[in-house]
């Protein structure tokens, strides 16, 4: 579900999404394709983390394949808003890397893990007071 609402809206005043405006394309899907992110393909988590940091794109790593493929980002954000991040069927990429660091899980190089890109779009920012749409990448991280 893509909303062509101008991608300069944001919750933050100093927002890395301004860099996203300079990427070729008029929709978030076109901009992500220009950056090498295409639904159906696998992408290294290190690249997704970089996209989040550089362009402010929200990256969601789904651990449940059924939910990843058959629900919507809007529904997932609403349905799991009150659930602690570690109990959700997805993690935002910064939470994933934080959990790896804090729990010292035995993943030797998490940035080289790959996730399948399921969907790219924009979702209304619930905490921003409405009418602001944030770009996201929805991906599935299969078990090792």
C-alpha positions in Angstrom: 0.0 0.0 0.0 1.8 3.1 -1.2 0.7 6.6 -0.6 2.1 9.2 -2.9 2.0 12.0 -0.3 5.4 13.6 -0.7 8.2 11.9 1.2 9.4 15.0 3.0 6.9 14.6 5.9 8.5 13.2 9.0 8.2 13.0 12.8 11.6 14.5 13.3 13.0 17.9 12.5 16.6 16.7 11.5 15.5 13.7 9.5 17.7 11.4 7.3 14.7 11.0 5.0 15.8 14.2 3.3 18.6 12.1 1.7 15.8 9.8 0.4 14.3 12.7 -1.5 17.5 12.9 -3.6 17.2 9.3 -4.7 15.7 8.8 -8.2 12.1 7.8 -8.2 8.7 9.2 -7.3 7.4 6.4 -5.0 9.2 4.6 -2.2 9.2 1.4 -4.3 11.0 3.2 -7.2 13.5 4.8 -4.8 14.2 1.4 -3.1 14.7 -0.2 -6.5 17.2 2.5 -7.3 19.0 1.5 -4.1 18.9 -2.2 -5.0 16.0 -3.3 -2.8 13.4 -5.3 -4.7 10.6 -7.4 -3.3 11.2 -11.1 -3.7 15.0 -10.7 -3.5 17.3 -11.4 -0.5 19.2 -8.5 1.0 21.9 -8.6 3.7 20.9 -7.2 7.0 24.0 -4.9 7.0 22.6 -3.2 3.8 19.2 -2.9 5.4 20.7 -1.4 8.5 22.6 1.1 6.4 19.4 2.1 4.5 17.7 2.7 7.8 20.5 4.9 9.1 21.2 6.8 5.9 17.6 7.3 4.6 15.4 6.9 7.7 13.4 4.0 6.1 11.8 1.8 8.8 13.0 -1.8 8.4 10.9 -4.6 9.9 12.3 -8.1 10.2 9.5 -10.6 10.5 10.3 -13.9 12.2 7.0 -15.5 11.4 6.7 -16.2 7.7 2.9 -16.5 7.6 2.4 -13.1 9.2 5.2 -11.6 7.0 3.5 -12.7 3.8 -0.2 -12.4 4.7 -0.8 -9.3 6.9 -0.3 -5.6 6.4 2.1 -3.3 8.0 -0.7 -1.0 9.2 -2.5 -3.9 10.8 0.7 -5.3 12.4 1.7 -1.9 13.9 -1.8 -1.5 15.3 -2.2 -5.1 16.5 1.2 -5.3 18.3 1.6 -1.8 19.5 1.0 -2.7 23.2 3.2 -5.9 22.9 6.8 -5.6 24.1 9.2 -5.6 21.0 10.7 -9.0 22.0 7.3 -10.6 22.0 6.2 -9.4 18.5 6.4 -11.5 15.4 8.8 -8.8 14.0 11.6 -6.6 15.2 12.7 -3.3 13.9 16.2 -3.5 12.6 17.8 -1.4 15.4 16.0 -3.6 18.0 17.4 -6.8 16.3 21.0 -5.5 16.4 20.6 -4.3 20.0 19.3 -7.7 21.1 22.2 -9.4 19.4 24.7 -7.1 21.2 23.0 -7.1 24.6 22.3 -10.8 24.8 25.5 -11.8 23.1 23.8 -14.3 20.9 26.0 -16.7 19.1 25.5 -15.1 15.7 29.1 -14.5 14.4 28.3 -11.9 11.8 24.6 -10.7 11.9 25.2 -8.1 9.2 25.8 -10.9 6.7 22.5 -12.6 7.4 20.0 -12.2 4.6 16.3 -11.4 4.7 13.8 -11.7 1.9 12.2 -8.4 0.9 8.4 -9.0 1.2 7.0 -5.5 0.6 8.0 -1.8 0.4 5.6 1.0 1.1 4.5 3.8 3.4 2.4 3.6 6.5 0.7 6.4 8.4 2.7 7.4 11.5 0.3 6.6 14.3 2.4 8.4 16.9 2.9 11.5 14.7 -0.7 12.7 14.9 -1.8 11.5 11.5 -1.4 12.6 7.9 2.4 11.7 8.0 3.5 8.7 6.1 6.8 6.9 6.9 8.6 4.7 4.3 9.2 1.0 5.3 10.7 -2.2 4.1 9.0 -5.4 5.3 11.2 -8.4 5.2 11.3 -12.1 6.4 14.3 -13.4 8.3 14.2 -17.2 8.1 15.6 -19.2 10.9 19.3 -20.1 10.6 
